[in-house]
Amino acid sequence: VADRAFNKDGKWHIIDFHGLPKKIMNIVSSQAMKIVTLERNTDPVVVIEGVLDLWGADYLPPPAQISSPSLKITLPGFLVKTPSGDILITRQSFDEGFRRVISELGVAILEF
């Protein structure tokens, strides 16, 4: 029934793009599963935010603020904090030189 499902920390998380019937939603909820329903034509930014919330990610909503002692940049996108470094999730395309600067600040870029 689910469009996407994943297990995180022993708990199932479901992403539904079709609108499950209320009876199914109640069963899923009673099984202590987390679920988010997103319409297929939903703005990708809304989808990303829904998935980040479902996942329990540590993130800052757009615009993203990236800084170092000598530089402060505001970019379109979500800034996701992970144990291995920050990830900028953005619609924006960047040239290789700019990507290198952001990478040197410890931020990976994921374009959608």
DRENDRENZA-613689 format. One line per 10 residues: their letters; for each residue x, y, z of N, C-alpha, C. Coordinates in steps of 0.001 Angstrom, whole numbers. Layout:
<recs>
A) X,Y,Z,X,Y,Z,X,Y,Z; ...
</recs>
This chain:
<recs>
VADRAFNKDG) 804,-1199,0,0,0,0,849,1266,0; 2017,1234,587,2840,2436,728,3660,2662,-538; 3853,3934,-874,4712,4262,-2006,6183,4115,-1635; 6518,4496,-429,7888,4365,76,7808,4020,1560; 8688,3164,1995,8757,2828,3416,10217,2577,3771; 10582,2956,4980,11936,2685,5451,11898,2478,6955; 12901,1763,7435,13009,1483,8857,14159,2302,9416; 13871,3079,10433,14897,3897,11095,14772,3677,12587; 15858,3262,13200,15893,3024,14640,14807,2044,15076; 14551,1025,14244,13583,-3,14587,12129,409,14416
KWHIIDFHGL) 11881,1564,13793,10514,2038,13601,10275,2269,12106; 9132,1769,11618,8802,1942,10209,8236,3321,9942; 8665,3910,8834,8219,5219,8373,7657,5019,6961; 6494,5577,6710,5823,5379,5426,5557,6727,4775; 5839,6790,3467,5518,7968,2671,4433,7535,1690; 3274,8171,1778,2110,7822,978,1805,8949,7; 1755,8633,-1295,1451,9638,-2316,22,9521,-2851; -750,8558,-2345,-2077,8328,-2911,-3224,8642,-1963; -2958,8903,-700,-4047,9150,243,-4693,7849,676; -4068,7167,1605,-4609,5911,2106,-5968,6139,2768
PKKIMNIVSS) -6864,5158,2663,-8160,5287,3342,-7975,5449,4851; -8925,6141,5481,-8850,6430,6916,-8679,5153,7742; -9361,4082,7365,-9263,2810,8100,-7818,2285,8088; -7193,2349,6932,-5790,1909,6814,-4887,2830,7631; -5130,4139,7554,-4326,5101,8325,-4416,4790,9819; -5609,4449,10299,-5783,4105,11712,-5005,2852,12077; -5020,1863,11199,-4261,623,11456,-2770,920,11499; -2310,1687,10526,-887,2046,10472,-491,2789,11745; -1285,3764,12142,-982,4543,13345,-999,3676,14598; -1938,2727,14658,-2033,1866,15846,-829,932,15964
QAMKIVTLER) -112,717,14865,1078,-120,14868,2345,697,15179; 2146,1930,15611,3237,2839,15982,4169,3134,14809; 3608,3125,13607,4375,3515,12429,4156,5003,12193; 5171,5656,11674,5033,7061,11315,4668,7125,9839; 3765,8041,9501,3331,8151,8111,3159,9622,7732; 3500,9929,6479,3235,11251,5922,2552,11035,4579; 1493,11773,4338,773,11694,3067,1073,12951,2263; 1540,12732,1050,1880,13832,144,1233,13555,-1203; 606,14540,-1784,6,14371,-3096,1108,14339,-4147; 914,13556,-5188,1939,13393,-6219,2384,14710,-6851
NTDPVVVIEG) 1508,15651,-7031,1857,16910,-7681,2227,18005,-6695; 2555,17605,-5486,2942,18571,-4468,4284,19202,-4832; 4433,20466,-4511,5704,21174,-4728,6834,20355,-4092; 7927,20141,-4810,9035,19353,-4266,9559,19864,-2919; 9495,21165,-2689,9951,21723,-1407,9069,21194,-270; 7764,21102,-512,6838,20569,491,7113,19087,726; 7388,18347,-353,7709,16921,-230,8975,16733,599; 10012,17497,281,11283,17380,1015,11077,17692,2486; 10345,18755,2781,10099,19110,4183,9316,18005,4895; 8321,17426,4226,7549,16340,4815,8409,15121,5122
VLDLWGADYL) 9296,14780,4194,10182,13627,4392,11194,13914,5496; 11762,15113,5527,12713,15464,6588,12038,15417,7960; 10795,15913,8046,10049,15853,9304,9764,14412,9699; 9319,13602,8744,9032,12194,9013,10272,11476,9516; 11392,11758,8900,12658,11127,9239,13180,11616,10589; 12679,12763,11027,13170,13337,12275,14521,14001,12091; 14767,14482,10879,16062,15091,10559,16229,16427,11283; 17472,16722,11589,17835,18015,12163,18139,18939,10980; 17214,19845,10680,17405,20711,9516,16883,22110,9784; 17370,23026,8970,16886,24407,8980,16168,24650,7660
PPPAQISSPS) 14965,25241,7701,14234,25479,6460,14897,26573,5627; 14509,26669,4354,15080,27699,3486,14806,29107,4014; 15676,30040,3719,16952,29887,3031,18039,29394,3989; 19018,28735,3427,20115,28174,4228,21188,29233,4478; 21657,29280,5694,22761,30185,6070,24011,29330,6291; 25024,29574,5507,26297,28856,5639,27350,29895,5945; 28157,29622,6977,29138,30644,7339,30425,30034,7862; 31447,30849,7801,32752,30566,8390,33184,31876,9036; 34333,31920,9704,34752,33182,10315,34859,34356,9324; 35157,34053,8055,35361,35145,7097,34299,35222,5998
LKITLPGFLV) 33274,34386,6079,32314,34321,4982,30929,33947,5492; 29906,34607,4960,28522,34249,5270,27744,34232,3963; 27088,33093,3678,26360,32926,2430,24926,32513,2751; 23973,33113,2065,22583,32704,2156,22210,32066,823; 21744,30816,884,21427,30063,-323,20014,29495,-250; 19387,29302,-1413,18062,28692,-1405,18182,27200,-1085; 17379,26721,-165,17388,25294,132,17379,25003,1616; 17284,23729,1930,17296,23229,3303,18727,22919,3703; 19088,23210,4930,20391,22830,5445,20164,21721,6469; 20580,20510,6115,20379,19331,6960,21667,19055,7719
KTPSGDILIT) 21534,18919,9032,22681,18639,9896,22798,17130,10060; 23961,16566,9786,24195,15134,9977,25502,14955,10746; 25708,13785,11338,26960,13546,12053,28202,13660,11161; 28038,13402,9870,29197,13466,8978,29310,14786,8225; 28494,15776,8581,28567,17088,7941,27206,17562,7485; 27148,18810,7074,25893,19411,6633,25634,19084,5163; 24334,19071,4808,23926,18845,3427,22962,19959,3036; 23253,20620,1938,22351,21618,1377,21499,20918,326; 20181,20885,542,19254,20323,-439,18607,21514,-1143; 18853,21635,-2451,18483,22847,-3175,18070,22559,-4613
RQSFDEGFRR) 17260,23454,-5178,16918,23407,-6600,18007,24078,-7441; 18810,24885,-6788,19804,25716,-7461,20962,24877,-7988; 21373,25159,-9209,22582,24545,-9756,23749,25493,-9494; 24884,24920,-9150,26076,25718,-8861,27217,25256,-9748; 28081,26194,-10154,29242,25784,-10936,30254,25090,-10031; 31199,24430,-10648,32161,23600,-9915,32985,24403,-8913; 33377,25618,-9260,34162,26449,-8341,33388,26783,-7072; 32125,27141,-7227,31296,27459,-6065,31050,26208,-5224; 30817,25076,-5895,30617,23805,-5169,31856,23474,-4319; 33027,23768,-4850,34274,23497,-4132,34362,24373,-2873
VISELGVAIL) 33995,25649,-2997,34005,26561,-1841,33053,26048,-764; 31837,25669,-1147,30856,25154,-191,31362,23860,443; 31972,23014,-365,32523,21747,150,33619,21996,1179; 34449,23003,941,35515,23345,1891,34938,23855,3216; 33690,24320,3197,33023,24739,4433,32349,23542,5122; 32528,22344,4561,31976,21135,5178,30533,20863,4811; 30087,21410,3676,28699,21234,3272,28658,20518,1921; 27918,19404,1876,27667,18698,622,26417,19304,-12; 26330,19243,-1328,25180,19800,-2035,24417,18678,-2718; 23115,18660,-2489,22215,17715,-3151,21195,18536,-3924
EF) 21300,18479,-5262,20383,19247,-6108,19193,18387,-6497; 18014,19025,-6567,16813,18307,-7038,16146,19077,-8149
</recs>
